């Protein structure tokens, strides 16, 4: 799960881009998204489908 946070800390990515960089199917990324929250990795999705690490201001 930490791989997601590492990739998203550099720049926002779509689920398809994450899948490509992780070398897994997009469906795996979609399935893993709810698990990220359980591991304390909170995400924000913009209107274009890009995922960002959620940061409180």
PDB file of N, CA, C, O and CB in Angstrom:
ATOM      1  N   UNK A   1       0.817  -1.191   0.000  1.00  0.00           N
ATOM      2  CA  UNK A   1       0.000   0.000   0.000  1.00  0.00           C
ATOM      3  C   UNK A   1       0.868   1.267   0.000  1.00  0.00           C
ATOM      4  O   UNK A   1       0.464   2.307  -0.519  1.00  0.00           O
ATOM      5  CB  UNK A   1      -0.933  -0.008   1.206  1.00  0.00           C
ATOM      6  N   UNK A   2       2.024   1.166   0.570  1.00  0.00           N
ATOM      7  CA  UNK A   2       2.897   2.338   0.629  1.00  0.00           C
ATOM      8  C   UNK A   2       3.355   2.772  -0.763  1.00  0.00           C
ATOM      9  O   UNK A   2       3.696   3.936  -0.973  1.00  0.00           O
ATOM     10  CB  UNK A   2       4.113   2.045   1.508  1.00  0.00           C
ATOM     11  N   UNK A   3       3.362   1.834  -1.714  1.00  0.00           N
ATOM     12  CA  UNK A   3       3.749   2.191  -3.090  1.00  0.00           C
ATOM     13  C   UNK A   3       2.811   3.240  -3.662  1.00  0.00           C
ATOM     14  O   UNK A   3       3.245   4.126  -4.398  1.00  0.00           O
ATOM     15  CB  UNK A   3       3.755   0.945  -3.995  1.00  0.00           C
ATOM     16  N   UNK A   4       1.534   3.149  -3.332  1.00  0.00           N
ATOM     17  CA  UNK A   4       0.568   4.129  -3.811  1.00  0.00           C
ATOM     18  C   UNK A   4       0.932   5.514  -3.284  1.00  0.00           C
ATOM     19  O   UNK A   4       0.979   6.480  -4.045  1.00  0.00           O
ATOM     20  CB  UNK A   4      -0.865   3.741  -3.381  1.00  0.00           C
ATOM     21  N   UNK A   5       1.186   5.606  -1.998  1.00  0.00           N
ATOM     22  CA  UNK A   5       1.520   6.898  -1.396  1.00  0.00           C
ATOM     23  C   UNK A   5       2.806   7.455  -1.987  1.00  0.00           C
ATOM     24  O   UNK A   5       2.909   8.657  -2.230  1.00  0.00           O
ATOM     25  CB  UNK A   5       1.655   6.764   0.126  1.00  0.00           C
ATOM     26  N   UNK A   6       3.774   6.601  -2.217  1.00  0.00           N
ATOM     27  CA  UNK A   6       5.043   7.052  -2.783  1.00  0.00           C
ATOM     28  C   UNK A   6       4.826   7.629  -4.184  1.00  0.00           C
ATOM     29  O   UNK A   6       5.333   8.706  -4.500  1.00  0.00           O
ATOM     30  CB  UNK A   6       6.060   5.889  -2.833  1.00  0.00           C
ATOM     31  N   UNK A   7       4.083   6.923  -5.006  1.00  0.00           N
ATOM     32  CA  UNK A   7       3.825   7.406  -6.365  1.00  0.00           C
ATOM     33  C   UNK A   7       3.015   8.698  -6.357  1.00  0.00           C
ATOM     34  O   UNK A   7       3.301   9.614  -7.129  1.00  0.00           O
ATOM     35  CB  UNK A   7       3.091   6.340  -7.175  1.00  0.00           C
ATOM     36  N   UNK A   8       2.016   8.777  -5.497  1.00  0.00           N
ATOM     37  CA  UNK A   8       1.154   9.948  -5.478  1.00  0.00           C
ATOM     38  C   UNK A   8       1.779  11.140  -4.767  1.00  0.00           C
ATOM     39  O   UNK A   8       1.284  12.260  -4.889  1.00  0.00           O
ATOM     40  CB  UNK A   8      -0.146   9.606  -4.828  1.00  0.00           C
ATOM     41  N   UNK A   9       2.845  10.917  -4.036  1.00  0.00           N
ATOM     42  CA  UNK A   9       3.500  12.047  -3.365  1.00  0.00           C
ATOM     43  C   UNK A   9       4.231  12.934  -4.365  1.00  0.00           C
ATOM     44  O   UNK A   9       4.455  14.115  -4.101  1.00  0.00           O
ATOM     45  CB  UNK A   9       4.482  11.542  -2.302  1.00  0.00           C
ATOM     46  N   UNK A  10       4.601  12.370  -5.509  1.00  0.00           N
ATOM     47  CA  UNK A  10       5.304  13.138  -6.534  1.00  0.00           C
ATOM     48  C   UNK A  10       4.352  13.968  -7.388  1.00  0.00           C
ATOM     49  O   UNK A  10       4.634  15.122  -7.708  1.00  0.00           O
ATOM     50  CB  UNK A  10       6.104  12.207  -7.420  1.00  0.00           C
ATOM     51  N   UNK A  11       3.218  13.364  -7.754  1.00  0.00           N
ATOM     52  CA  UNK A  11       2.257  14.047  -8.629  1.00  0.00           C
ATOM     53  C   UNK A  11       0.939  13.289  -8.605  1.00  0.00           C
ATOM     54  O   UNK A  11       0.912  12.100  -8.290  1.00  0.00           O
ATOM     55  CB  UNK A  11       2.801  14.159 -10.086  1.00  0.00           C
ATOM     56  N   UNK A  12      -0.155  13.969  -8.937  1.00  0.00           N
ATOM     57  CA  UNK A  12      -1.440  13.264  -9.022  1.00  0.00           C
ATOM     58  C   UNK A  12      -1.451  12.338 -10.229  1.00  0.00           C
ATOM     59  O   UNK A  12      -0.869  12.648 -11.269  1.00  0.00           O
ATOM     60  CB  UNK A  12      -2.614  14.268  -9.107  1.00  0.00           C
ATOM     61  N   UNK A  13      -2.119  11.199 -10.081  1.00  0.00           N
ATOM     62  CA  UNK A  13      -2.206  10.209 -11.153  1.00  0.00           C
ATOM     63  C   UNK A  13      -3.621   9.660 -11.223  1.00  0.00           C
ATOM     64  O   UNK A  13      -4.334   9.634 -10.220  1.00  0.00           O
ATOM     65  CB  UNK A  13      -1.186   9.063 -10.936  1.00  0.00           C
ATOM     66  N   UNK A  14      -4.021   9.225 -12.399  1.00  0.00           N
ATOM     67  CA  UNK A  14      -5.299   8.524 -12.533  1.00  0.00           C
ATOM     68  C   UNK A  14      -5.096   7.070 -12.121  1.00  0.00           C
ATOM     69  O   UNK A  14      -3.966   6.613 -11.949  1.00  0.00           O
ATOM     70  CB  UNK A  14      -5.854   8.621 -13.999  1.00  0.00           C
ATOM     71  N   UNK A  15      -6.197   6.356 -11.967  1.00  0.00           N
ATOM     72  CA  UNK A  15      -6.108   4.934 -11.631  1.00  0.00           C
ATOM     73  C   UNK A  15      -5.359   4.173 -12.723  1.00  0.00           C
ATOM     74  O   UNK A  15      -4.581   3.266 -12.427  1.00  0.00           O
ATOM     75  CB  UNK A  15      -7.517   4.334 -11.432  1.00  0.00           C
ATOM     76  N   UNK A  16      -5.589   4.538 -13.977  1.00  0.00           N
ATOM     77  CA  UNK A  16      -4.899   3.869 -15.087  1.00  0.00           C
ATOM     78  C   UNK A  16      -3.396   4.141 -15.039  1.00  0.00           C
ATOM     79  O   UNK A  16      -2.596   3.241 -15.290  1.00  0.00           O
ATOM     80  CB  UNK A  16      -5.477   4.334 -16.438  1.00  0.00           C
ATOM     81  N   UNK A  17      -3.012   5.374 -14.720  1.00  0.00           N
ATOM     82  CA  UNK A  17      -1.589   5.703 -14.622  1.00  0.00           C
ATOM     83  C   UNK A  17      -0.932   4.972 -13.452  1.00  0.00           C
ATOM     84  O   UNK A  17       0.196   4.491 -13.562  1.00  0.00           O
ATOM     85  CB  UNK A  17      -1.403   7.219 -14.466  1.00  0.00           C
ATOM     86  N   UNK A  18      -1.650   4.895 -12.333  1.00  0.00           N
ATOM     87  CA  UNK A  18      -1.131   4.140 -11.183  1.00  0.00           C
ATOM     88  C   UNK A  18      -0.922   2.678 -11.561  1.00  0.00           C
ATOM     89  O   UNK A  18       0.114   2.089 -11.254  1.00  0.00           O
ATOM     90  CB  UNK A  18      -2.096   4.248  -9.975  1.00  0.00           C
ATOM     91  N   UNK A  19      -1.904   2.107 -12.222  1.00  0.00           N
ATOM     92  CA  UNK A  19      -1.809   0.705 -12.628  1.00  0.00           C
ATOM     93  C   UNK A  19      -0.600   0.482 -13.523  1.00  0.00           C
ATOM     94  O   UNK A  19       0.136  -0.490 -13.350  1.00  0.00           O
ATOM     95  CB  UNK A  19      -3.086   0.266 -13.349  1.00  0.00           C
ATOM     96  N   UNK A  20      -0.399   1.368 -14.465  1.00  0.00           N
ATOM     97  CA  UNK A  20       0.739   1.243 -15.373  1.00  0.00           C
ATOM     98  C   UNK A  20       2.060   1.294 -14.614  1.00  0.00           C
ATOM     99  O   UNK A  20       2.959   0.492 -14.868  1.00  0.00           O
ATOM    100  CB  UNK A  20       0.698   2.347 -16.429  1.00  0.00           C
ATOM    101  N   UNK A  21       2.176   2.228 -13.694  1.00  0.00           N
ATOM    102  CA  UNK A  21       3.428   2.372 -12.941  1.00  0.00           C
ATOM    103  C   UNK A  21       3.664   1.231 -11.961  1.00  0.00           C
ATOM    104  O   UNK A  21       4.806   0.884 -11.661  1.00  0.00           O
ATOM    105  CB  UNK A  21       3.430   3.683 -12.190  1.00  0.00           C
ATOM    106  N   UNK A  22       2.576   0.652 -11.466  1.00  0.00           N
ATOM    107  CA  UNK A  22       2.703  -0.471 -10.537  1.00  0.00           C
ATOM    108  C   UNK A  22       2.801  -1.809 -11.264  1.00  0.00           C
ATOM    109  O   UNK A  22       3.163  -2.821 -10.664  1.00  0.00           O
ATOM    110  CB  UNK A  22       1.522  -0.492  -9.580  1.00  0.00           C
ATOM    111  N   UNK A  23       2.481  -1.812 -12.547  1.00  0.00           N
ATOM    112  CA  UNK A  23       2.523  -3.057 -13.320  1.00  0.00           C
ATOM    113  C   UNK A  23       1.397  -4.011 -12.982  1.00  0.00           C
ATOM    114  O   UNK A  23       1.570  -5.230 -13.010  1.00  0.00           O
ATOM    115  CB  UNK A  23       3.830  -3.747 -13.103  1.00  0.00           C
ATOM    116  N   UNK A  24       0.234  -3.446 -12.661  1.00  0.00           N
ATOM    117  CA  UNK A  24      -0.933  -4.262 -12.320  1.00  0.00           C
ATOM    118  C   UNK A  24      -2.119  -3.800 -13.169  1.00  0.00           C
ATOM    119  O   UNK A  24      -2.081  -2.708 -13.737  1.00  0.00           O
ATOM    120  CB  UNK A  24      -1.268  -4.163 -10.788  1.00  0.00           C
ATOM    121  N   UNK A  25      -3.171  -4.621 -13.261  1.00  0.00           N
ATOM    122  CA  UNK A  25      -4.374  -4.187 -13.981  1.00  0.00           C
ATOM    123  C   UNK A  25      -5.053  -3.013 -13.264  1.00  0.00           C
ATOM    124  O   UNK A  25      -4.948  -2.870 -12.046  1.00  0.00           O
ATOM    125  CB  UNK A  25      -5.364  -5.362 -14.126  1.00  0.00           C
ATOM    126  N   UNK A  26      -5.746  -2.180 -14.039  1.00  0.00           N
ATOM    127  CA  UNK A  26      -6.474  -1.049 -13.464  1.00  0.00           C
ATOM    128  C   UNK A  26      -7.490  -1.528 -12.429  1.00  0.00           C
ATOM    129  O   UNK A  26      -7.726  -0.852 -11.428  1.00  0.00           O
ATOM    130  CB  UNK A  26      -7.181  -0.246 -14.570  1.00  0.00           C
ATOM    131  N   UNK A  27      -8.091  -2.691 -12.669  1.00  0.00           N
ATOM    132  CA  UNK A  27      -9.080  -3.231 -11.728  1.00  0.00           C
ATOM    133  C   UNK A  27      -8.463  -3.486 -10.349  1.00  0.00           C
ATOM    134  O   UNK A  27      -9.149  -3.368  -9.334  1.00  0.00           O
ATOM    135  CB  UNK A  27      -9.682  -4.533 -12.281  1.00  0.00           C
ATOM    136  N   UNK A  28      -7.197  -3.828 -10.308  1.00  0.00           N
ATOM    137  CA  UNK A  28      -6.508  -4.036  -9.031  1.00  0.00           C
ATOM    138  C   UNK A  28      -6.401  -2.719  -8.277  1.00  0.00           C
ATOM    139  O   UNK A  28      -6.629  -2.670  -7.068  1.00  0.00           O
ATOM    140  CB  UNK A  28      -5.102  -4.643  -9.255  1.00  0.00           C
ATOM    141  N   UNK A  29      -6.057  -1.660  -8.983  1.00  0.00           N
ATOM    142  CA  UNK A  29      -5.965  -0.342  -8.347  1.00  0.00           C
ATOM    143  C   UNK A  29      -7.328   0.070  -7.810  1.00  0.00           C
ATOM    144  O   UNK A  29      -7.431   0.522  -6.670  1.00  0.00           O
ATOM    145  CB  UNK A  29      -5.435   0.719  -9.345  1.00  0.00           C
ATOM    146  N   UNK A  30      -8.372  -0.081  -8.614  1.00  0.00           N
ATOM    147  CA  UNK A  30      -9.722   0.285  -8.185  1.00  0.00           C
ATOM    148  C   UNK A  30     -10.122  -0.513  -6.950  1.00  0.00           C
ATOM    149  O   UNK A  30     -10.719   0.034  -6.023  1.00  0.00           O
ATOM    150  CB  UNK A  30     -10.734   0.053  -9.323  1.00  0.00           C
ATOM    151  N   UNK A  31      -9.802  -1.786  -6.934  1.00  0.00           N
ATOM    152  CA  UNK A  31     -10.125  -2.642  -5.780  1.00  0.00           C
ATOM    153  C   UNK A  31      -9.336  -2.228  -4.542  1.00  0.00           C
ATOM    154  O   UNK A  31      -9.844  -2.310  -3.424  1.00  0.00           O
ATOM    155  CB  UNK A  31      -9.841  -4.115  -6.109  1.00  0.00           C
ATOM    156  N   UNK A  32      -8.098  -1.785  -4.740  1.00  0.00           N
ATOM    157  CA  UNK A  32      -7.237  -1.417  -3.618  1.00  0.00           C
ATOM    158  C   UNK A  32      -7.569  -0.059  -3.004  1.00  0.00           C
ATOM    159  O   UNK A  32      -7.212   0.191  -1.853  1.00  0.00           O
ATOM    160  CB  UNK A  32      -5.811  -1.416  -4.065  1.00  0.00           C
ATOM    161  N   UNK A  33      -8.242   0.822  -3.740  1.00  0.00           N
ATOM    162  CA  UNK A  33      -8.483   2.171  -3.234  1.00  0.00           C
ATOM    163  C   UNK A  33      -9.153   2.197  -1.855  1.00  0.00           C
ATOM    164  O   UNK A  33      -8.700   2.948  -0.991  1.00  0.00           O
ATOM    165  CB  UNK A  33      -9.333   2.928  -4.215  1.00  0.00           C
ATOM    166  N   UNK A  34     -10.211   1.412  -1.609  1.00  0.00           N
ATOM    167  CA  UNK A  34     -10.802   1.430  -0.260  1.00  0.00           C
ATOM    168  C   UNK A  34      -9.837   0.903   0.817  1.00  0.00           C
ATOM    169  O   UNK A  34      -9.909   1.319   1.973  1.00  0.00           O
ATOM    170  CB  UNK A  34     -12.084   0.595  -0.247  1.00  0.00           C
ATOM    171  N   UNK A  35      -8.951   0.003   0.437  1.00  0.00           N
ATOM    172  CA  UNK A  35      -7.989  -0.539   1.403  1.00  0.00           C
ATOM    173  C   UNK A  35      -6.967   0.506   1.834  1.00  0.00           C
ATOM    174  O   UNK A  35      -6.428   0.441   2.939  1.00  0.00           O
ATOM    175  CB  UNK A  35      -7.271  -1.744   0.810  1.00  0.00           C
ATOM    176  N   UNK A  36      -6.705   1.470   0.951  1.00  0.00           N
ATOM    177  CA  UNK A  36      -5.742   2.514   1.295  1.00  0.00           C
ATOM    178  C   UNK A  36      -6.195   3.283   2.523  1.00  0.00           C
ATOM    179  O   UNK A  36      -5.394   3.584   3.408  1.00  0.00           O
ATOM    180  CB  UNK A  36      -5.543   3.471   0.119  1.00  0.00           C
ATOM    181  N   UNK A  37      -7.491   3.603   2.575  1.00  0.00           N
ATOM    182  CA  UNK A  37      -8.019   4.335   3.726  1.00  0.00           C
ATOM    183  C   UNK A  37      -7.836   3.534   5.014  1.00  0.00           C
ATOM    184  O   UNK A  37      -7.514   4.094   6.062  1.00  0.00           O
ATOM    185  CB  UNK A  37      -9.505   4.664   3.514  1.00  0.00           C
ATOM    186  N   UNK A  38      -8.041   2.232   4.927  1.00  0.00           N
ATOM    187  CA  UNK A  38      -7.838   1.384   6.106  1.00  0.00           C
ATOM    188  C   UNK A  38      -6.398   1.427   6.588  1.00  0.00           C
ATOM    189  O   UNK A  38      -6.123   1.223   7.770  1.00  0.00           O
ATOM    190  CB  UNK A  38      -8.233  -0.053   5.799  1.00  0.00           C
ATOM    191  N   UNK A  39      -5.474   1.695   5.660  1.00  0.00           N
ATOM    192  CA  UNK A  39      -4.055   1.792   6.001  1.00  0.00           C
ATOM    193  C   UNK A  39      -3.629   3.233   6.290  1.00  0.00           C
ATOM    194  O   UNK A  39      -2.438   3.521   6.408  1.00  0.00           O
ATOM    195  CB  UNK A  39      -3.210   1.223   4.870  1.00  0.00           C
ATOM    196  N   UNK A  40      -4.607   4.137   6.404  1.00  0.00           N
ATOM    197  CA  UNK A  40      -4.309   5.515   6.763  1.00  0.00           C
ATOM    198  C   UNK A  40      -3.870   6.402   5.611  1.00  0.00           C
ATOM    199  O   UNK A  40      -3.380   7.509   5.837  1.00  0.00           O
ATOM    200  CB  UNK A  40      -3.266   5.526   7.787  1.00  0.00           C
ATOM    201  N   UNK A  41      -4.040   5.934   4.374  1.00  0.00           N
ATOM    202  CA  UNK A  41      -3.677   6.731   3.201  1.00  0.00           C
ATOM    203  C   UNK A  41      -4.971   7.289   2.624  1.00  0.00           C
ATOM    204  O   UNK A  41      -5.753   6.561   2.013  1.00  0.00           O
ATOM    205  CB  UNK A  41      -2.886   5.876   2.127  1.00  0.00           C
ATOM    206  N   UNK A  42      -5.188   8.579   2.821  1.00  0.00           N
ATOM    207  CA  UNK A  42      -6.412   9.216   2.365  1.00  0.00           C
ATOM    208  C   UNK A  42      -6.164   9.902   1.028  1.00  0.00           C
ATOM    209  O   UNK A  42      -5.147  10.569   0.839  1.00  0.00           O
ATOM    210  CB  UNK A  42      -6.928  10.225   3.409  1.00  0.00           C
ATOM    211  N   UNK A  43      -7.108   9.730   0.103  1.00  0.00           N
ATOM    212  CA  UNK A  43      -6.966  10.286  -1.233  1.00  0.00           C
ATOM    213  C   UNK A  43      -8.102  11.239  -1.547  1.00  0.00           C
ATOM    214  O   UNK A  43      -9.193  11.147  -0.983  1.00  0.00           O
ATOM    215  CB  UNK A  43      -6.912   9.176  -2.269  1.00  0.00           C
ATOM    216  N   UNK A  44      -7.823  12.149  -2.453  1.00  0.00           N
ATOM    217  CA  UNK A  44      -8.795  13.085  -2.997  1.00  0.00           C
ATOM    218  C   UNK A  44      -8.788  12.898  -4.506  1.00  0.00           C
ATOM    219  O   UNK A  44      -7.719  12.818  -5.111  1.00  0.00           O
ATOM    220  CB  UNK A  44      -8.469  14.575  -2.592  1.00  0.00           C
ATOM    221  N   UNK A  45      -9.969  12.827  -5.126  1.00  0.00           N
ATOM    222  CA  UNK A  45     -10.056  12.681  -6.576  1.00  0.00           C
ATOM    223  C   UNK A  45     -10.638  13.956  -7.174  1.00  0.00           C
ATOM    224  O   UNK A  45     -11.695  14.417  -6.745  1.00  0.00           O
ATOM    225  CB  UNK A  45     -10.920  11.447  -6.963  1.00  0.00           C
ATOM    226  N   UNK A  46      -9.952  14.527  -8.161  1.00  0.00           N
ATOM    227  CA  UNK A  46     -10.457  15.740  -8.788  1.00  0.00           C
ATOM    228  C   UNK A  46     -11.450  15.393  -9.901  1.00  0.00           C
ATOM    229  O   UNK A  46     -11.734  14.221 -10.146  1.00  0.00           O
ATOM    230  CB  UNK A  46      -9.294  16.582  -9.347  1.00  0.00           C
ATOM    231  N   UNK A  47     -11.964  16.405 -10.558  1.00  0.00           N
ATOM    232  CA  UNK A  47     -12.991  16.217 -11.591  1.00  0.00           C
ATOM    233  C   UNK A  47     -12.464  15.461 -12.817  1.00  0.00           C
ATOM    234  O   UNK A  47     -13.258  14.934 -13.596  1.00  0.00           O
ATOM    235  CB  UNK A  47     -13.538  17.568 -12.026  1.00  0.00           C
ATOM    236  N   UNK A  48     -11.152  15.399 -12.998  1.00  0.00           N
ATOM    237  CA  UNK A  48     -10.559  14.693 -14.129  1.00  0.00           C
ATOM    238  C   UNK A  48     -10.139  13.271 -13.770  1.00  0.00           C
ATOM    239  O   UNK A  48      -9.545  12.571 -14.590  1.00  0.00           O
ATOM    240  CB  UNK A  48      -9.365  15.462 -14.648  1.00  0.00           C
ATOM    241  N   UNK A  49     -10.447  12.841 -12.538  1.00  0.00           N
ATOM    242  CA  UNK A  49     -10.137  11.485 -12.121  1.00  0.00           C
ATOM    243  C   UNK A  49      -8.728  11.297 -11.595  1.00  0.00           C
ATOM    244  O   UNK A  49      -8.298  10.167 -11.360  1.00  0.00           O
ATOM    245  CB  UNK A  49     -10.352  10.570 -13.248  1.00  0.00           C
ATOM    246  N   UNK A  50      -7.998  12.400 -11.405  1.00  0.00           N
ATOM    247  CA  UNK A  50      -6.645  12.295 -10.850  1.00  0.00           C
ATOM    248  C   UNK A  50      -6.733  12.161  -9.340  1.00  0.00           C
ATOM    249  O   UNK A  50      -7.537  12.826  -8.687  1.00  0.00           O
ATOM    250  CB  UNK A  50      -5.780  13.526 -11.240  1.00  0.00           C
ATOM    251  N   UNK A  51      -5.898  11.297  -8.799  1.00  0.00           N
ATOM    252  CA  UNK A  51      -5.866  11.047  -7.365  1.00  0.00           C
ATOM    253  C   UNK A  51      -4.711  11.799  -6.728  1.00  0.00           C
ATOM    254  O   UNK A  51      -3.592  11.793  -7.240  1.00  0.00           O
ATOM    255  CB  UNK A  51      -5.750   9.544  -7.076  1.00  0.00           C
ATOM    256  N   UNK A  52      -4.993  12.445  -5.610  1.00  0.00           N
ATOM    257  CA  UNK A  52      -4.014  13.193  -4.834  1.00  0.00           C
ATOM    258  C   UNK A  52      -4.001  12.627  -3.423  1.00  0.00           C
ATOM    259  O   UNK A  52      -5.013  12.117  -2.943  1.00  0.00           O
ATOM    260  CB  UNK A  52      -4.334  14.722  -4.827  1.00  0.00           C
ATOM    261  N   UNK A  53      -2.870  12.717  -2.770  1.00  0.00           N
ATOM    262  CA  UNK A  53      -2.841  12.425  -1.340  1.00  0.00           C
ATOM    263  C   UNK A  53      -3.588  13.544  -0.635  1.00  0.00           C
ATOM    264  O   UNK A  53      -3.337  14.718  -0.905  1.00  0.00           O
ATOM    265  CB  UNK A  53      -1.367  12.288  -0.800  1.00  0.00           C
ATOM    266  N   UNK A  54      -4.500  13.199   0.261  1.00  0.00           N
ATOM    267  CA  UNK A  54      -5.271  14.182   1.002  1.00  0.00           C
ATOM    268  C   UNK A  54      -4.378  14.789   2.065  1.00  0.00           C
ATOM    269  O   UNK A  54      -3.745  14.083   2.850  1.00  0.00           O
ATOM    270  CB  UNK A  54      -6.539  13.548   1.632  1.00  0.00           C
ATOM    271  N   UNK A  55      -4.339  16.113   2.075  1.00  0.00           N
ATOM    272  CA  UNK A  55      -3.563  16.822   3.086  1.00  0.00           C
ATOM    273  C   UNK A  55      -4.449  17.870   3.726  1.00  0.00           C
ATOM    274  O   UNK A  55      -5.094  18.663   3.041  1.00  0.00           O
ATOM    275  CB  UNK A  55      -2.290  17.469   2.474  1.00  0.00           C
ATOM    276  N   UNK A  56      -4.471  17.863   5.033  1.00  0.00           N
ATOM    277  CA  UNK A  56      -5.258  18.879   5.749  1.00  0.00           C
ATOM    278  C   UNK A  56      -4.508  20.190   5.718  1.00  0.00           C
ATOM    279  O   UNK A  56      -3.289  20.235   5.877  1.00  0.00           O
ATOM    280  CB  UNK A  56      -5.545  18.450   7.217  1.00  0.00           C
ATOM    281  N   UNK A  57      -5.259  21.255   5.511  1.00  0.00           N
ATOM    282  CA  UNK A  57      -4.586  22.566   5.467  1.00  0.00           C
ATOM    283  C   UNK A  57      -4.625  23.267   6.797  1.00  0.00           C
ATOM    284  O   UNK A  57      -4.105  24.375   6.926  1.00  0.00           O
ATOM    285  CB  UNK A  57      -5.216  23.452   4.418  1.00  0.00           C
TER     286      UNK A  57
END
